[in-house]
Amino acid sequence: MFVADAHCDTLYEIALMGTKPESCVVTRQAMAAGGVGLQTFALFAGKHGTEGTPRADGEAMLKAVPRLGVPVFTGDLPDAPPDAPAGVISCEGGEMLEGSLERLAEFHSQARLRMIALTWNFENEIGHPAALGPEGGLKPFGFELLRAMDRLGILADVSHLNEAGFWDVCERTALPPIASHSDCRWLCDVPRNLWKEQARAIIERGGFIGVNFYSCFLRADGEAKLDDVVRHIDELCELGGEDVIGFGSDFDGIERWPDGLAGPADFPALLDELRRRGYGEATLQKLAGLNLWNLLKRAEAAAKGTGA
């Protein structure tokens, strides 16, 4: 079964932390073992916000792409999902763009960005993060950036954005909003998760929600099991999200994960648990990877003016 993952921090580990590719959680071998045909590799802006060197860090991560050991699509996606490990590139933390559409064009021309998480945990030129509270929406450059992203077919990722910014994105972007790696806040009340009305808004707009495997986002005590991942998926499906839910593992960016779900090779165990809970094969195919794949293809088509 084709599996797609909307978020990992493997490039940051390799390029900025000095981790050997073979020592990362996400490797070609682990992806192949778990049936992962498409992995989204994030260019993470770093842990210091605009006070750091986000642009230089992004450039360093791009140089490290060949070290991943998997082909990365920097042009159009193929007609059908890949049957062997491959990747696409995203941006996590819009401070990497330095408040400039020229920087956006530079990164996009090199990486073919598929999505941009507008903030990480710091305020930047685009808007305000969930980590600093719900108030303060997008800034003028944020709205300008959304228009440019719509033209380029780049999805706006709200996973680290605060609530005011979330609603700005929903109101102003032409492409569907996504949360690449977030869970249900009504099940685990942390600012990085989505309230029920936010999840509904993404579902109604035909976007994407990638369930995050970080144990502390799955349950309050941080002692998550596969059952907790399923619980969040169940809740989102009950809201009508069967066509927008997928996975946003956050592998190589998390210190705690559910028992039995430590890396890409464990995706079959999660799918088997969902199967045991009564999910049919057609639904599993969507959750496993087709929902993300289809949205990426729609965004690509929108940029060409052939439909979203």
Secondary structure, DSSP 8 states (H G I E B T S, - for coil): --EEEEEE-HHHHHHTS---GGGSSS-HHHHHHHTEEEEEEEEE--TTGGGS-HHHHHHHHHHHGGGGSS-B--S---SS--SS-EEEEEEE-GGGGTT-HHHHHHHHHHH-EEEEES-SSS--SS--BGGG-S-----HHHHHHHHHHHHHT-EEE-TTB-HHHHHHHHHH-SS--EETT--BTTTS--TTSB-HHHHHHHHHTT-EEEE---HHHH-TTS--BHHHHHHHHHHHHHTT-TTTEEE---BTS-S---BT-SSGGGHHHHHHHHHHTT--HHHHHIIIIIHHHHHHHHHHHHHHTS--
